[in-house]
Amino acid sequence: MSINRVVISGNLTRDPELRSTNSGMSVLKLGVAVNDRRKNQSTGEWEDVPNFVDVTIFGARADALARFLSKGTKVAIEGKLRWSQWETPEGDKRSKLEVIADEIEFMTPRDGGSGASAPSSGGGSDDIGEEIPF
């Protein structure tokens, strides 16, 4: 048995890029910065070190989310990891690991307030203002 699930929360590093496949399916690409706490061996202090994660969303959800997401938006994402590889025109081999999002919660309030509610996008839910459970 294998399990392929990941949960991350962080801020978007850039505005999302919405594209379409040749068959017309929408594809939304995001970059998310996720902090990791590490102890600096020379100072003994704990530091936040960013990890940059590529996230992809497919289908109608991609179209809807493209309207609400922008650089700096704080999100929580649940999904699965996908590894892909390709060869550049110069013949160099490249690979990457990305998150294919199944669920997204907005953690930045749309009204600029300090509450913990935000629009939800997951499981087919269109609820606005749903409480975030963590």
URSUL-V559175 format. One record per residue. RES is the residue in one small letter. SS is DSSP state (hx for helix, st for strand, lp for the rest). PHI is phi in degrees with one decimal (999 if undefined). D_CENTER is the distance of its C-alpha to the mean C-alpha in whole Angstrom. Layout:
BEGIN
RES SS PHI D_CENTER
RES SS PHI D_CENTER
END
This chain:
BEGIN
m lp 999 26
s lp -133.4 23
i lp -122.8 19
n lp -129.4 16
r lp -135.6 13
v st -143.0 11
v st -129.5 9
i st -133.1 7
s st -139.7 8
g st 179.2 8
n st -109.3 8
l st -67.4 7
t lp -88.3 10
r lp -159.0 11
d lp -65.0 12
p lp -63.2 10
e st -112.9 12
l st -100.1 14
r st -135.9 16
s st -129.5 18
t lp -77.0 20
n lp -60.1 24
s lp -85.0 24
g lp 97.7 22
m lp -74.2 19
s st -76.5 16
v st -133.9 13
l st -111.3 10
k st -108.8 8
l st -127.8 6
g st -119.1 6
v st -124.5 5
a st -93.6 9
v st -121.9 9
n st -79.9 13
d st -123.1 16
r st -90.2 19
r st -135.1 22
k st -87.8 26
n lp -72.9 27
q lp -66.4 30
s lp -82.3 32
t lp -104.3 32
g lp 79.7 31
e lp -88.7 29
w st -82.3 25
e st -131.5 22
d st -87.5 19
v st -119.3 17
p st -76.8 14
n st -114.6 12
f st -109.2 10
v st -117.0 7
d st -85.5 7
v st -129.2 5
t st -125.7 7
i st -127.7 9
f st -113.5 12
g lp 81.4 15
a hx -61.1 16
r hx -61.2 13
a hx -61.2 12
d hx -60.8 15
a hx -65.9 15
l hx -69.1 11
a hx -58.3 12
r lp -74.7 15
f lp -106.1 13
l lp -89.5 10
s lp -154.8 12
k lp -51.1 11
g lp 94.3 12
t lp -60.6 10
k st -90.0 9
v st -135.0 7
a st -115.7 7
i st -128.3 5
e st -120.2 8
g st -172.8 9
k st -130.3 11
l st -86.2 12
r st -135.2 13
w st -103.4 16
s st -136.0 17
q st -139.1 20
w st -156.7 22
e st -119.6 25
t lp -74.2 25
p lp -57.4 29
e lp -82.7 30
g lp 93.7 30
d lp -80.7 27
k st -87.0 25
r st -129.2 21
s st -150.5 19
k st -155.4 15
l st -114.8 13
e st -133.9 9
v st -100.0 7
i st -97.0 8
a st -77.2 7
d st -103.5 10
e st -135.5 9
i st -136.2 8
e st -117.4 10
f st -78.4 10
m lp -109.4 12
t lp -97.5 14
p lp -60.7 17
r lp -68.7 18
d lp -89.0 21
g lp 80.4 20
g lp -76.7 22
s lp -110.9 21
g lp -73.7 21
a lp -105.3 18
s st -108.5 18
a st -163.4 16
p lp -63.6 15
s st -111.1 14
s st -137.1 12
g st 179.2 13
g lp 57.9 16
g lp 76.5 18
s st -79.5 18
d lp -113.2 19
d lp -64.2 20
i lp -107.6 19
g lp 84.8 20
e st -70.1 19
e st -66.1 19
i lp -84.1 16
p lp -78.1 18
f lp -142.2 17
END
